[in-house]
Amino acid sequence: MIFDVDSFYECMEKYKFAFRTWGKEKGHLPRYGLPLVNQNGSMLNNPEPICYPLDEWLRCHPDEQFLDRDVRVPTEVLNEDAFAVLQPIKKYMLRSAILRWDAESFFYPHTDTWLPSPILRLWGTTEPNNVKIQFDKERRRAESPNGVKGMNPQVVDFEDFEIEAGRLYVIDTSIIHGAKSYYDDIGYQFFIAIHTDGIEDLKKCISI
C-alpha cells in the first residue's frame, strides 16, 4: 500500500490546525499527532488520548485506561481521498494517527507490544531521507515496555532495505526501537495499528 505523497500533503494542509502536541511530558520536542482512529470519532477531544505515548497516558490517567485494541472509531480524516489506499484494512484499524515531526524530534527506545502480539503495526514516512526508524542493534525484545531502560538499548538506523516515500511497511514493534528526524523539513509518519483478525486481508496487500 502506497500513499500518493502529493495528495497526502494537500490533505495535511487542510488539517494542519488539527494536530496536537504528542503528549505533555516531552512537549519541548516538536512532535505532533493527528488522530485517524480514536475512541469516539471526534476531532475535538481535549485532551486527545490518541496523541499521547500510550505509556504516558496510562501513567497519568489511571482512571482512563485503554489499550490499542480498545480504540476502534475512525475520525473524519479517514474519509479523505488521500486515505483511500487504506480501504482494504480500514475495518481492522485500531489506535492510529499521523505523526508530524519537525527537526530534531525523536522517540526514545521503547517497545509497543509483546509476543504473541494483539496488534499488527504498519509504519511509513513521506520523508525517508529525513525520518529514520531505528531498531536495537542486537534486535532484542523486552519482557515489558518498562523493562527497556534497564537493557540500555543502542538503536541504529534501520538500513536493511531502502524506504520508499509513502509506502507502508509491516514492522515488529516488539523489538526495541526508536525513530529520529534529522533535518529541518517537516516529516510525516504513518502510525497505524490493525487487529490481528486482519492479517489475511493484509497479506493480500503485501508485495515482497
VOPAGU-2260 file (C-alpha; in pm, 1 decimal, decimal comma):
REM VOPAGU-2260
SITE   aa  ch    i         X         Y         Z
SITE  MET   A    0       0,0       0,0       0,0
SITE  ILE   A    1     146,4     331,4    -111,5
SITE  PHE   A    2      10,6     678,9     -38,6
SITE  ASP   A    3      21,3     937,2    -312,5
SITE  VAL   A    4     251,7    1177,0    -130,9
SITE  ASP   A    5     139,2    1490,6    -317,0
SITE  SER   A    6    -227,6    1416,3    -243,6
SITE  PHE   A    7    -139,1    1337,9     117,2
SITE  TYR   A    8      39,6    1671,1     163,7
SITE  GLU   A    9    -262,4    1855,2      22,7
SITE  CYS   A   10    -481,7    1675,3     274,3
SITE  MET   A   11    -249,5    1758,0     563,2
SITE  GLU   A   12    -267,3    2126,1     469,3
SITE  LYS   A   13    -642,0    2102,8     527,1
SITE  TYR   A   14    -588,3    1955,8     874,8
SITE  LYS   A   15    -276,4    2145,9     976,5
SITE  PHE   A   16    -450,6    2309,2    1273,6
SITE  ALA   A   17    -590,5    1976,1    1397,7
SITE  PHE   A   18    -251,8    1834,8    1501,7
SITE  ARG   A   19    -191,2    1802,6    1876,7
SITE  THR   A   20     131,8    1802,4    2074,3
SITE  TRP   A   21     237,5    1440,1    2120,5
SITE  GLY   A   22     190,6    1406,2    2495,6
SITE  LYS   A   23     288,8    1652,7    2767,8
SITE  GLU   A   24     597,9    1515,9    2939,5
SITE  LYS   A   25     823,3    1583,6    2637,6
SITE  GLY   A   26     629,3    1876,7    2499,4
SITE  HIS   A   27     954,1    2061,3    2425,0
SITE  LEU   A   28    1008,1    1828,6    2129,8
SITE  PRO   A   29     831,0    1937,6    1808,0
SITE  ARG   A   30     620,1    1620,4    1778,4
SITE  TYR   A   31     252,3    1633,9    1682,6
SITE  GLY   A   32     -27,5    1387,8    1613,2
SITE  LEU   A   33    -346,5    1381,1    1405,4
SITE  PRO   A   34    -594,7    1108,8    1511,5
SITE  LEU   A   35    -712,7     864,5    1244,9
SITE  VAL   A   36    -880,8     618,0    1479,9
SITE  ASN   A   37    -970,5     720,4    1833,0
SITE  GLN   A   38   -1229,8     634,0    2097,4
SITE  ASN   A   39   -1525,9     837,7    1973,7
SITE  GLY   A   40   -1451,9     962,9    1621,2
SITE  SER   A   41   -1436,3    1326,5    1732,2
SITE  MET   A   42   -1166,0    1570,9    1625,0
SITE  LEU   A   43   -1246,1    1794,9    1923,3
SITE  ASN   A   44   -1130,7    1582,8    2217,2
SITE  ASN   A   45    -925,5    1780,1    2467,2
SITE  PRO   A   46    -709,2    1610,7    2565,9
SITE  GLU   A   47    -689,5    1359,7    2281,4
SITE  PRO   A   48    -562,1    1030,8    2431,9
SITE  ILE   A   49    -453,0     901,8    2091,5
SITE  CYS   A   50    -198,6    1184,5    2063,5
SITE  TYR   A   51      -2,9    1063,9    2364,7
SITE  PRO   A   52     259,8     796,6    2407,2
SITE  LEU   A   53      43,6     515,5    2541,8
SITE  ASP   A   54     261,4     455,0    2848,5
SITE  GLU   A   55     243,2     824,9    2941,4
SITE  TRP   A   56    -135,8     830,3    2912,9
SITE  LEU   A   57    -177,0     515,3    3123,8
SITE  ARG   A   58      58,2     652,2    3388,9
SITE  CYS   A   59    -100,7     996,9    3409,8
SITE  HIS   A   60    -466,0     893,4    3373,1
SITE  PRO   A   61    -516,4     585,8    3594,0
SITE  ASP   A   62    -895,5     620,7    3573,4
SITE  GLU   A   63    -899,8     628,8    3191,6
SITE  GLN   A   64    -709,3     315,3    3096,6
SITE  PHE   A   65    -717,1     164,0    2747,3
SITE  LEU   A   66    -502,0     -36,0    2508,5
SITE  ASP   A   67    -468,2     -20,6    2130,0
SITE  ARG   A   68    -737,1    -284,7    2079,4
SITE  ASP   A   69    -992,1     -76,7    2269,9
SITE  VAL   A   70    -971,0     209,1    2016,8
SITE  ARG   A   71   -1176,8     145,4    1702,1
SITE  VAL   A   72   -1371,7     455,1    1587,9
SITE  PRO   A   73   -1247,7     628,1    1267,7
SITE  THR   A   74   -1229,4    1006,4    1252,4
SITE  GLU   A   75   -1335,8    1214,3     953,1
SITE  VAL   A   76    -976,6    1218,4     827,6
SITE  LEU   A   77   -1006,4     857,9     708,7
SITE  ASN   A   78   -1284,7     963,6     471,0
SITE  GLU   A   79   -1045,3    1184,4     274,6
SITE  ASP   A   80    -945,1    1062,0     -73,2
SITE  ALA   A   81    -580,1    1067,4      32,5
SITE  PHE   A   82    -654,3     772,8     265,8
SITE  ALA   A   83    -839,9     556,8      11,4
SITE  VAL   A   84    -531,0     334,8      -9,3
SITE  LEU   A   85    -622,0     203,4     337,5
SITE  GLN   A   86    -961,8      71,3     225,5
SITE  PRO   A   87    -859,9    -299,7     240,8
SITE  ILE   A   88    -772,6    -269,1     610,6
SITE  LYS   A   89    -992,9      16,3     738,5
SITE  LYS   A   90   -1235,4    -214,2     916,8
SITE  TYR   A   91    -944,8    -363,2    1115,5
SITE  MET   A   92    -780,6     -35,8    1215,1
SITE  LEU   A   93    -720,1      33,4    1582,8
SITE  ARG   A   94    -548,6     327,5    1756,7
SITE  SER   A   95    -383,2     510,8    1466,2
SITE  ALA   A   96    -250,5     857,0    1389,6
SITE  ILE   A   97     -41,6    1064,2    1155,9
SITE  LEU   A   98     273,2    1193,3    1322,2
SITE  ARG   A   99     427,5    1524,6    1215,7
SITE  TRP   A  100     783,2    1584,5    1326,7
SITE  ASP   A  101     988,3    1896,8    1285,6
SITE  ALA   A  102    1368,4    1900,0    1308,7
SITE  GLU   A  103    1545,2    1709,0    1585,1
SITE  SER   A  104    1240,5    1515,6    1703,6
SITE  PHE   A  105    1278,5    1157,6    1820,6
SITE  PHE   A  106    1130,7     869,7    2017,8
SITE  TYR   A  107    1336,8     715,5    2294,0
SITE  PRO   A  108    1396,9     339,5    2261,8
SITE  HIS   A  109    1079,9     153,6    2356,5
SITE  THR   A  110     853,2    -138,0    2269,4
SITE  ASP   A  111     487,7    -117,0    2161,8
SITE  THR   A  112     376,1    -473,7    2207,7
SITE  TRP   A  113     471,4    -826,3    2310,9
SITE  LEU   A  114     461,5   -1173,3    2155,1
SITE  PRO   A  115     219,1   -1310,9    2058,4
SITE  SER   A  116     114,7    -958,6    1969,0
SITE  PRO   A  117    -250,0    -844,4    1986,0
SITE  ILE   A  118    -184,9    -591,9    1706,0
SITE  LEU   A  119      -3,5    -553,6    1375,6
SITE  ARG   A  120     188,7    -228,4    1329,4
SITE  LEU   A  121     222,6     -53,3     992,8
SITE  TRP   A  122     470,6     231,2     953,6
SITE  GLY   A  123     583,0     459,5     676,9
SITE  THR   A  124     701,1     813,6     611,9
SITE  THR   A  125     676,0    1081,1     346,9
SITE  GLU   A  126    1040,4    1179,5     402,5
SITE  PRO   A  127    1264,2     869,2     413,5
SITE  ASN   A  128    1581,1    1079,5     392,6
SITE  ASN   A  129    1472,8    1275,1     698,0
SITE  VAL   A  130    1276,6    1042,9     928,7
SITE  LYS   A  131    1458,6     722,4    1019,1
SITE  ILE   A  132    1314,6     430,9    1210,2
SITE  GLN   A  133    1572,9     268,2    1435,0
SITE  PHE   A  134    1597,7     -76,2    1598,2
SITE  ASP   A  135    1818,1    -206,3    1875,0
SITE  LYS   A  136    2134,4    -324,7    1702,4
SITE  GLU   A  137    2103,2    -662,6    1873,2
SITE  ARG   A  138    1732,6    -685,8    1777,3
SITE  ARG   A  139    1637,6    -754,0    2139,0
SITE  ARG   A  140    1289,5    -766,5    2287,7
SITE  ALA   A  141    1195,1    -656,2    2637,5
SITE  GLU   A  142     961,2    -863,3    2852,0
SITE  SER   A  143     758,8    -546,0    2909,7
SITE  PRO   A  144     781,1    -180,3    2798,9
SITE  ASN   A  145     902,1     -91,7    3148,4
SITE  GLY   A  146    1197,3    -326,3    3107,4
SITE  VAL   A  147    1354,2    -138,9    2816,7
SITE  LYS   A  148    1551,1     116,9    3016,7
SITE  GLY   A  149    1731,7    -147,3    3219,1
SITE  MET   A  150    1858,3    -308,9    2897,5
SITE  ASN   A  151    2050,0       3,8    2784,7
SITE  PRO   A  152    1948,6     -39,7    2419,3
SITE  GLN   A  153    2159,7     103,1    2139,5
SITE  VAL   A  154    1937,6     191,2    1844,2
SITE  VAL   A  155    2073,7     235,8    1492,6
SITE  ASP   A  156    1904,4     344,2    1170,0
SITE  PHE   A  157    1731,3      52,3    1002,0
SITE  GLU   A  158    1905,8      31,9     665,0
SITE  ASP   A  159    1848,2    -329,3     563,2
SITE  PHE   A  160    1629,0    -203,0     280,8
SITE  GLU   A  161    1550,4     125,3     111,7
SITE  ILE   A  162    1243,9     306,5     246,5
SITE  GLU   A  163    1008,7     435,7     -24,7
SITE  ALA   A  164     819,7     759,2      39,4
SITE  GLY   A  165     453,3     690,5     114,7
SITE  ARG   A  166     481,8     311,2     133,5
SITE  LEU   A  167     353,2     126,2     440,2
SITE  TYR   A  168     573,2    -139,7     597,5
SITE  VAL   A  169     483,7    -408,8     848,7
SITE  ILE   A  170     728,8    -369,5    1137,4
SITE  ASP   A  171     794,2    -573,2    1450,9
SITE  THR   A  172     746,9    -328,2    1736,0
SITE  SER   A  173     807,0    -592,9    2000,0
SITE  ILE   A  174    1173,7    -531,3    1913,9
SITE  ILE   A  175    1318,8    -231,2    2097,5
SITE  HIS   A  176    1301,9      59,2    1856,2
SITE  GLY   A  177    1301,1     436,5    1822,1
SITE  ALA   A  178    1287,4     697,2    1547,2
SITE  LYS   A  179    1456,2    1027,0    1469,6
SITE  SER   A  180    1407,4    1328,1    1245,2
SITE  TYR   A  181    1735,9    1466,9    1114,5
SITE  TYR   A  182    1666,8    1775,8     906,1
SITE  ASP   A  183    1465,2    2097,5     903,4
SITE  ASP   A  184    1198,9    1968,1     665,2
SITE  ILE   A  185     872,5    1851,2     821,4
SITE  GLY   A  186     844,4    1473,6     814,6
SITE  TYR   A  187     514,7    1285,3     837,9
SITE  GLN   A  188     485,6     929,7     963,6
SITE  PHE   A  189     202,8     681,6     924,0
SITE  PHE   A  190     145,9     528,5    1268,1
SITE  ILE   A  191    -115,1     260,6    1207,1
SITE  ALA   A  192    -229,3     -39,2    1410,9
SITE  ILE   A  193    -467,8    -308,3    1291,8
SITE  HIS   A  194    -636,4    -600,8    1464,6
SITE  THR   A  195    -472,5    -937,5    1406,5
SITE  ASP   A  196    -804,1   -1052,5    1254,9
SITE  GLY   A  197    -696,6    -851,7     950,6
SITE  ILE   A  198    -381,1   -1049,3     881,1
SITE  GLU   A  199    -519,6   -1239,2     580,6
SITE  ASP   A  200    -650,9    -924,4     412,9
SITE  LEU   A  201    -321,5    -754,8     489,3
SITE  LYS   A  202    -127,9   -1037,0     324,7
SITE  LYS   A  203    -317,1    -967,2       1,5
SITE  CYS   A  204    -172,1    -614,4       4,3
SITE  ILE   A  205     187,5    -715,7      70,4
SITE  SER   A  206     447,0    -727,9    -204,7
SITE  ILE   A  207     781,9    -898,0    -142,9
